[in-house]
């Protein structure tokens, strides 16, 4: 088991409410301008991750998920919107607070192992140097390093340099590095993007274990829909906005067997915008103008050129959930 | 989950260890920085030592060339030597220091001082007090003057008297003889025959010693007595007791007791000569010799220990010497109330310091080219170092390492690399300095430069690292460009242009701002490089527009690749290094040409003969010598007094008479030739005598009417003061045909200028003339004069600096090209991957690489070439270098023909075409090689 986290070497510069969500994004906009051409990577994205949650953010290339992670980690600045991570307003941080934010509030794991580990340091040194950067007292440092090294199963390879590790080992070492300062939120960007199937499962299990054991809020950004199987909630991003969310839980059927139940929800943003799944709009031929109708307990959407007709209801599925 | 099992305390690399690991992982840029530090520190340690050694050697060479007669501090008295008791406590002689009297038997006579040759008691009794007071005077002087003054010398020399035979009517060589008392006679000479002169006794002939040359010239055998007619008294009979030779012919004593070792042959008005020499007598016989007459000079001198002088002390020494010379002093042992020392040492030191400043200025100008190129290389190295460490620093940034901490790591690495390399270079340079110069010199400015370099490199590397997010600006869209960097560059360039303009203006206005002569070419070259870098995109735009209309894909692609971020440093580095190297070459060539022209002007012809015995017959023989084409003989060089205005004032001038038509033939086309206006040889109808006067003479007489011996003088031209015709500065030239009206002209020439026809080597002609004229006539030639000047250590230093500038500039230019290519290697690899995937062949990829690197190198070379050719004629005349200005009394680089203004004219700027072509070719070759290296394709061929 993991020993309790030692107290912080230094208190955070500003008081943070303990019940604040792990991640709160509201109306997040990020526009890149290159050679006079504007590209909107985020278009009013809303996102809420509660403390202790393990969330996957899934989207196709160019959907804005990596931009979102950079904003959450304080490595990029949004053009507009609000961002809070563990109760800290990321946009309001000054330089010192930003450094402290990176040391203690968030931890990162990137896809490229070269970005996670210094190639000329061993696993143990990579972990220890990050603890040292954060100013962790020497007495506590050894414990913390052993703690995360053990947590990620790196004891046998702690003296190896990254070049002598497999891809999975490297990413587990990266997770250890990200965790050594006991962040409140762990942000990972395609952590399994360069791994084979077995290593992917190994790393995702490690992340889930960390989340479960440490209660560290974890956000996994990926384009791999298979990651969804390892997380409790999957947020899908499309065109710089959250489009759907899928919640997963275990249930018991009539025969007493455990079932993994996933429900997908459309996300209604604070402006009332809603993205309809393509399979729905395609099945009904919805395009361009649609008719909306307010029913006593739901909203009706129908083709704009036809009269209204009953919408088939699908039991307890809001928009198309299915049983597994 | 796996349980954590603590094993041991984790090893956390500290900053130093962390940096060491980082260096070990990617050491190339760190090693390159260390190498730069090695070279720079080695240069900073060795350079000043070598420059100082060269300057010291040049100073000593200058003073040795001047000779002891000009360098020594000399004083004269006319009241003789007081041979009374020695004063107490006046010097550093043993007699003064230990309070004891002189050697036994000589009460009151101080003994010889330390280091002084032993003197007999009798000699010491006469000269001891004077010697002691001189040594005391030297001991009072501050350093470095006290150390520069050697052991004093004293002598008493009587005026020369005509030598008469003891028996009237006995034929004798016409001669005059001076008697001299040298207290160190016994040690200064060696006896050839006879014996050294003993004491002069009453009613006995005075024994004398003559040198072999004097005795031979005067035809005076040992034992023969001759008579000197003493003024107002009985004649003195002297007897040659011995013939001697100098123990050291270069000893200062022979410069001050003149005509002892060699007689002077003096021309008589009848065309013949007489010999004048000095005889040495017993130095203890002063009292007896006072009968010779009242005309005597007591000489005292401090020889300057030239080989103990160091260049850094020269200016201070000149100041101290001037102060020493300007203060009359009492000297015990001398009968004069005050003695004033004098000599040319301060002026010689000033000249040497000025020449050294010019050399230093040239060296710095020459080395500024590689320095600018080196700065560009250093900047590129720092850029590459920052990029190499960027990944790790970004990771540390994301993990919470603060910006100052990351910059500290990077800056410390760069600074330590330079410092470590520099320390090694400095140690090796110290050893080299010790072995080469025999000493070690750490110049304060070099130490400051070294520290500044380390700090600048550290700060440059630290500031080169940019955080991933410098400062969040909510609501501000990020853009791909960096307006701040562009603005900074624009402001920097504007400051550079303004600074350059101010520097050039200061030169034009002759504002005495230190270091401007060195800074001006550097700043102008840098400005040209910056402007060329600015022009590069526009030039390539033209190429690109044309390329887009052409069918070649590579040309179209390549023209779009050439304006990368690293093009500007390449253009600036190559352009400024080449421009300054060409400028340095032109400066050196111009300086050398000025030396040659100065030598020609000083000698006045292919050969100049000066000395006794240049009778009309001898001149005819010279003219008949094979290889001699034409002669011009100065038949009169005498002081005259001209009447200025209506008899209101008089002015002393030197009258110089020669056949001006012959002079014109001899000096035709030579630099510094004396102007011969039309009508100079024709007496005016009113009997007026046409003359050419020197600039100083013209200034002295103004516009007033001049006359000489009743003949009106008409000034038809002016010439620079310095002339090959006379050693005087205030003179007037009259044609020999016209001069007969005012002065009698003998057939003997003072100076003969000879024009050679080139049929024989000059050395052969000189050798033949030497045989004809003997050793008493000096034969000078511009070639020999220039060779003597070129033998100066300063020339060696300038040549070394120029070679270093060429080599260093080439290395810097090639380095800039290579490093820029290295910096762009990542983008190039990505580009080539894409283009290769589209089907490009290896040759096409190489062509693209050449396109990426060549334009910047080509534009830099072109800009450097233009600037290097344009700068010399624009800047060199403004630099005010002493050797290039034919200032009055300077190196004689005078204007040719016509009226010369105040005796000065600037030297023409010369550009050695061979040197320029070689320099440009070397730069092109290096740049081409560097570009080709960058274009070399590795990996799978296509």
Interface residues (C-beta under 8 A of the other chain):
Chain A: X1 X2 X3 X31 X32 X33 X34 X35 X38 X73 X74 X75 X76 X77 X78 X79 X80 X90 X91 X93 X95 X96 X98 X99 X100 X102 X103 X104 X108 X114 X115 X116 X117 X118 X119 X120 X121 X122 X124 X125 X127 X128 X129 X130 X131 X132 X133 X134 X138 X141 X142 X143 X145 X146 X147 X148 X149 X150 X151 X152 X153 X155 X177 X181 X209 X213
Chain B: X1 X2 X3 X4 X5 X6 X7 X8 X9 X10 X11 X12 X13 X18 X21 X22 X24 X25 X391 X392 X394 X395 X396 X397 X398 X399 X400 X401 X402 X403 X405 X468 X469 X471 X472 X473 X474 X475 X476 X477 X478 X479 X480
